[in-house]
């Protein structure tokens, strides 16, 4: 579940908790909304911590170029070895 899914869970939970006045027998929609908001907040926190770890940059390693061509007999372009 990505960041968008977590935000949708928070929004649906807030709608169920604060914007509805339905009364279903055996189901408390306020508690269901609070649970959905809690799961969404936990998902956002998890997603942001994972994204922060991915953004940590590893220091670049030094690039060492090898001298493949030996300079012999006046040739400097590598031909005539």
N, C-alpha and C positions, 0 to 999 in steps of 0.2 A: 504494500500500500504506500503510495507516494504522498507527497505533501498535499496535493489536491484532495485526495481521499480523506485525509485527516481533517482538513478544513471543512469538508462536507459533513463529516461526522459531528464536528462541533456545531455546525449550523443546524443540522437536523435535531440534535439534542437540545439546543437552545429553543428551537421552535416548539418541540414537544413539551419542554419545561415551562416556558414563559408565555407562549402565544396560543396555547390550546386550552379549551375547557371541556374536553371530552371526558367522559367517565365510563370506562370499560370495567365490567365486572371481572375481578380477579387480576387486573393489570393496573398498576399505578403508573401512568404515563410520565408523571414528574420524575419518578425514580429511573425509569427507562431513559428519559432525556438526560438526567445527570450522569448515568452510566455511559451514554454515548459521548457526552462532552468530555468525561474523564479519559475514555479510550482515545479520543481525538487529540487531547492535550498530550497524553503519553506518546502517541504516534508522532506528533510534531517534535517533541523533545528528542525522541529516538532518531528521527530523520535528520534533525539538525546536528546531532552529535556525530552521526555517520558522515554527513556531508562535510563537517568541519575536519574530520580525520582525513577525508579524501583530498581536501584542499591543502593540507600540510605539505610543503614542498621539501623534497629531499635535496640536500646540497649537491650541486652538479659535480660529477667526477672529472678529474683532469683528463684531457685527451692528449695522448702521447702519440705523435706521428713518427713512424719509423723511417729512417733513411734507407730506402730500398735500393737505390742506385748508387753504386760505387763509382767514384770519379777516377777513371784510369785513362791514361794516354791522351789527356786533353779533352775527352768527351765529357760534356757537362749535362747533356739532355737525356742521358740514359741509354741512348742508342749506341751500338758498337761495343757492348760489354762482352 
